[in-house]
Amino acid sequence: MLSYDTRVLVVMVVFSLVIFYMSKTKWKQVGAVFNMIMIFLLLNIIAVFIFSPYQGVKIYGSRTDLFHIIGPYTMTAEQLFYEGNMILKYFTIIPAALMFFVTTDPSEFAASLNKVGIHYNIGYAIAIALRYIPDVQGDFTKIKHAQEARGIEMSGKASLISRIKNVAAIIFPLIFSSMSRIDTISNAMELRGFGKHKKRTWYYARPLKRNDYLTIGVVVIFAIIGLFITFHNGSRFYNPF
């Protein structure tokens, strides 16, 4: 999250994809969530260019015009490189996040968060969010099939822009249905007195083992090296210009 150094991000993307492949996570488990993430990613990249078309110029301190688009919008090499780094950051996080969602027991994760000092209210909130992911996937698939039954094409037969537009229309009903569930769960937990006591016991808990300590050690070492490479020149952006 701290680094925009392209060299660090490329290494992290490679590691992320390798670990995702090793996890043997099946596409059908994460396909719907991946599609939603890609829509948000595309909209975010477009929004960044619309509202700040010369952010890359400000960051890298130079301007190399590539082609004029319309009005005040000109694509520069610096902006293209900056938004490419943003895409790299997303693709660093997405495989690991998708793998985490399908391989982590929410109750064990909540217990682990509480063990490292995080209040159990926060742990439970995260656990509930993780439990909702399969439900959100199911709702997305149901709404998608309902739209296709009405003649709205969302498969590869339609153009990319058309598919993005049609799939984006699913997001809002999906958000509203998720908010309704959150309200129901919150009321149910409040009626049962959740949060009354300062501490609680856990039915699921997993102790740290040798491989866990090795993983933590590798992550810490990699983080130190990555941050050193990122900030040794006084900026978290790698400047090839």
N, C-alpha and C positions, 0 to 999 in steps of 0.2 A: 504493500500500500504506500510505502514511503518513496519507493524508487521509480523514476522515469528514465533510468539509464537503460538504453536499448540493449546493451550487451548483457546486463543482468536479466532483463526481461526475456530475452531469447533463450538463455540457459534455463530459466524457470519454466518457460513454455514447454521446452523439450522434456524436462523432468516431469512436469505435470502430465503430459500426454503419455509418457512411458509408464508412470504409476497408474494412470487411468487404465491403460491396456493391461497391466499386470493384475489389476483388481478384478478383471473379467466381468466388469459391469455390463449388463445387457442393454442395448439401445432402447428396447421397449420399456425399460424401467425409467429412463430419463428423457425419452424423445420429446414428450409434450412440454416438459419444463424447459428443455433446451430450445425448443421453438419459441417459447415465450421470452426467454432470455435474449435470443437473437433479435427479436422484434424490438425489445427495449434498447438493445445495443445499437441497432440501426437508427432508431429514433433519436437516441442520445448523440450519436455521431453527427447526424444531420442538424440537431439543435445547436450543438457546439459551433458548427460552421456558420449557421444562420445568425446567431447572437454574438459570436466572437470570431469573425472570419480571419483575423490577423493576430490571433493569440500566439501562434507559432513564431510570427515575426517579432513580437515583443519578447518572447522567451529567449530566442536564439540570437537576437540583435542584428539580423540581416534580413534582406528581402530579395527573393528570386522568383519573379513572376513566371508562371507556366502558361496559363491561358486565362482569358477573361470570360466570366460566366454571364453576368447580367448586372446592370446598375453598379453598385459599389462592391460587388463580389468578384474578386479575382483569386484564383487558386494559386497559391505560392508553394514552393518546395518546402518551406519551413512549416506551413500549416499542414501540408500533407504528411510530413514526417512526424509532427506532433500528434495528429489524429491516428497515424499508424501505431505510435506508442500507446495510445489509449486502447486501440484494438488488442495490442499485445498484452496489456494489463488484464483486459477482460478474459482473453484466452489463457492467461496464466491461472486465473481464479476459477473459471467455469468448470474445467474437467475435475479439479480437486473438489469443488463444491458439490458437483453432481455425484461423485464417488462417495463423498462424505454422507450425503443424504440417504443413499441406499445401503450403506454398510454400517451405519451407526445406530444403535438402539437408543431412542430418545430418552428413555428412563435412565439408562446407564450414563448417558451424557449429562443429564441433569444432576445425577449423584456426583459425578466427577467435578462438575463446576462448583458444587457446594463444598467439595473436599478442598479445593484450592482457595476457598474464602469468599466465593460469590454467593450472595443471599439466595436461598432456595426459591424465593418468588421469581427471580430472574431466570434461574435454572428451569423452573416449571414453564415459564413463558416460552423459552426457547424450545423445550421439549414438545410443547403443544404445537408450536409452529412447525416443527419437523414432522409431527404426526399428521399435520394437515396436507403435507405435500402429496401423498398418494391420493387423497381426496380431491385436491385441486387438479391433479392429473386426470382423474376419472371424470370430473366435471368438464374439464377442457375437451376431453374426447367426446363426451355426450353432446355438448353444445356444437362441436365441430360436425358430428354426424347429423345432428338436427338441421344445421345450416346446409349441409350437402344434400340432405333429403329435400330441401326446399329449392334445390337447383343452383346453390351458390358453390362454385367450383373452388376447392382448396387444395387440390392435388397438383402434381407436376404438369398437368395439362394447361393450367392457367399461367399467365405471365407472372413474373416475380412481383411486380408492383401490385397486381391484382390479388395475389395470394397474401401479401403483406397487409393490404387494405382489409381483406376479408377476415384474416386471422386477428388483426388488431381490433375488429369489432367484437370479438369474443371476450377481450380482456375486461371490458367494463361490467358485463353481467357476472363474470367470474369474480371480480373484486367485490361486487355487492353481495353475492352469495357467500363468499368467505367472511365478509364483515358480519353477516347475519349469524353465521356459526360462532364467530368469536364472541359476539354478544351473548349467545345462549350459554356457551361454556363459562364465560365470566360470571354470569348470574348464578349458574349452578354451583360454581366453586365458592362464591360469596355466601350463598345460602348454607353451605356446609361448614362455614367458619374457617375457610382456608386463609392462612396468614396470621392466625391468632397467636401462635407460639413463635418464639425466636428461633428455635431449632426443630428439626424433624428427623426421623429415621428414614431409611431408604430400603425398599424391597430389592431393587437392583443396584449392584455396585460391582465394579471390576477393579481389583488391585493392579498397580503398575508391575510390569515384569521386565526382564532383561531387554527384550526388543524395544519396549517402550522407552527405556532410558537411553538406548542407543539412538533411537529416532529423535528424541529430544536433543541429544548431543549433536547429531548431524545438523538438525535445524538451526541450533544456536550458532554453530560454526559457520554454516552457510549464510546466516543472517549477518554475522559480523563481517564476513568477507564482502557480501553484497553491499552493505552499508558503507564499508570503506571505499569500494570502487565507486559508489554513487556520489559520496560527499567529499572525496579527496581533492576535487578541484573547486570546492565551495558551492556547488550547485547539484541538485538532484536530477538534472537533465543532461544527457549526453549530447554534446553539440558537435555535429560533423561539419558545420558550416564555418 
